[in-house]
């Protein structure tokens, strides 16, 4: 109930830091510097904050087994599928978000975000189990969600843009830790 954050307020695009070869990205990746103008009087350089690498998809791009219908075959041909990955991270308080953009040979773009880091925890009380899980004798790992929105404007087939809104509803509930007090939560 007490963990209402708007991580965008941290400037998620500006909190990208150096990536570790072999952990954050494959060692054979190409590492690039990133420049930010956020909260500074001029460009700030962040070394090796973006990596580019090929990722096997685990599914062949194409394959064919030409059976002779007698337990053998005339030929087999296959080509391993790959995607080109652009990766960066954002460090926001206790979380690191890993941002991937995957480009496939057929023109498909896929965006992924992975949350990692350390859990946001509070002091454990038996009534607190309604809001999280006990992770140690006096520690409660709070249940919460990560909702990410971003827009990519590619201007495919023209420059007309669309606009979408999302409504969030709120509930006014009793605060279990403070009798008589109320909390408004999404």
Secondary structure, 3 states (H helix, E strand, C coil): CCCCCCHHHHCHHHCCCCCCECCCECCCCEEEEEEECCCCCCCEEEEEEEEEEEEECCCCCEEEEEECCCCCEEEEEEECCEEEEEEEEEEECCEEEEEEEEEECCCCEEEEEEEEECCCEEECCHHHHHHEEEEECCEEEECCCCCCCCCCCCCCCCCCCCCCCCCCCCEEEECCCCCCCEEEEC
